[in-house]
Amino acid sequence: MRFIVIKYGLIAGGILAFVMIVTLPFTREWMQQGYLEMVTISTFVVGLSTIFFGMRAYHQTLAKVSFGKSLLIGILITLIAGMINALAWEVCYQTAFQDFPEQFVERNIHRLKEAGKTDAEIEVEIVAVKEMMNAYNGNILLRLFLSFTEIIPLGIVISLASAMVFRLRQK
C-alpha cells in the first residue's frame, strides 16, 4: 500500500505543480478576468483523479479491499498531493508572484463592486481582506497551511466517490 500511495500521491502533486508553473504567466490576467478559480479547480480535479487510479492499482493487488482501506488510500494520496501543492505555490509565490496579496485585494474590490455593494460595505470588506492578506504575506506557515488545505475537501470527495465505486464493484 505504501508504494501505491507514494507513487500516486507524487503523480497527483506533480500534475498540480506542473500546471501551476506552466500557467503562472497567465495567472494575473486570469485572476483579473475571474478565470483563475475555474482553472485551479479543474487542475485539482485532474490531479486528484489519480486517487481513483491509485485505488484501482491497490484493488488489483488484493482480491477484497474494504471501503475504509480504499478511503484511507485516497486520503493519503490527497495529503501527499497537498504537500506538493503547498510547496509549489510557495516557490511560485516567492519567485514570480509576490504581488499576489495586492492582486487578490484588487480582485475582491472588483467583485464587490460588481455585486452592487455600497462604498461603506466595500470598505468594511476590504479592511478585512487586507488584514487577512497582511497575515498571509507575513507568515510562511499560514501560506503553506492554506495552500495545503485548499485541496483537501475535493480530495475527500473524490476519495469517497472512488471508494464507493470500488465497494460497489466488489458486490
Helices and strands as residue ranges (DSSP letters): H 2-23, G 24-26, H 27-33, H 36-48, H 50-61, H 67-95, H 100-114, H 119-138, H 140-149, H 152-170
